Amino acid sequence: MLQEILKVQGWDGVLKLSEQVIKPALVGQTLAKAELLPIDLGSFLEGNLGASEAWRSQMAQEFVTVNAYKQGEPWIAACVNENLMRWSSEQYGEFLLCLPFNVSLLNRLDAATDEVQKYFWKRTPNVHFFDVDQFNVDQADHVLTQLIKFQRFYSAIKILQRDIKKIHGIISPERIAQVLYLSIQAPPEPDFDISILSYCSSKLLNYLEKTKISRERLVHLEWLYLQINKHYRSPKLLYEELSTNPTFFVEVLQCIFPSENEPLSEEQSAKAKTFAKLAWDLLESWNQMPGVQEDDSVDAEFLREWVIGARKLAAECGRTEIADIYIGNSLASSPTDETDGVWPHRAVRDLIEGTGRLRGDVMEPSHGENFID
């Protein structure tokens, strides 16, 4: 069909067809595969690559893509050598976007102007550096650096998660943590499917949990992604931190509840409201009693010290009553005592007798155990 149009209507007929069809890229594809381009290649690329008319741009993009993959580096090099001086930064950026993502492309990008690099890295959807055997660790890290430099944080998360089985030894845990941290502070890219962020970030956090990244760093990331990962990942380290660190427990209370000793302030910054929501979600989902071991035995001394320490810190900042409620809620997750089969565990019974009854809202057996009131 295209040959017939060229014979009867010439190049103007091909342009008219490309403008009218639903998929102009198919015209460019046919021109490349059948080697039907009737005009000078340089003129074709200069007049259509990166054109304001979408149909022209799509036709040229597909023409370049097909030839780049079909004829390879010799064709690409010839195009660049003969036409680079005629192209604008946008046109050269468009040309590079059509090429295979490999070392040769990276070298051309590194030699290009800042404008061309920005145009490319802001737009490229095809980053597959873990699939290319010739990429070494430094080159893979360089690609990630460029994505970060041009604020493609969400794309970086998607790529890292997609190739999660291949990144060990290539991308360091700290670099992955950096991408996660930067993403949560920036708005999503316009073409990024935000619905996949929860899945991708939860997979990366699970990966980081198995590495040697610092616990403090991972706890911070769990906190930042707490709401996003609500349905995909349990914040295990945050729960552990609540159950082992009474200072953290009281800090979380302070994010939500005002002091009993100060007048209630209605003014609250957007950031404070965000932290309060995160803290609320964390406390409401926490059911890990301090002192419980993996075999459901209870370290009674640790439990006692944690509760005494938490109540002391809460009293110092005017949050005694609310602290007692949440401490009581955590004690409600007590295992059954292994010796007498009674709930709550003897360590909890002894603790309540020694400190006075805590105001837990749900101090009742959760698994149908024998219960002592």
Protein Blocks (a to p, Z undefined) as FASTA:
>chain_A
ZZmmmmmnommlmmmmmmmmmblmlmmmmmmmnopafbdfklmmmmmgopablklmmmmm
mmmmmmmmmnommlmmmmmmmmmmmpcfklmmmmmmmpccdfklmmmmmmmcfklmmmmm
mmombdcfklpmklcfklmmmmmmmmmmnopmkmmmmmmmmmmmmmgokacfklmmmmmm
mmmmpccdfklcfklmmmmmmmmmmmmmmmmbdfklmmmmmmmmmmmmmmmoccfklmmm
mmmmmklmmmmmmmmmccfkbccdfbdcfklmmmmmmmmmmmmmgccdehiafkopacfk
lmmmmmmmmmmmmmmnopmmmmmmmmmmmmmmpccdfklopacdfklmmmmmmnopafbf
klccfklpacdZZ
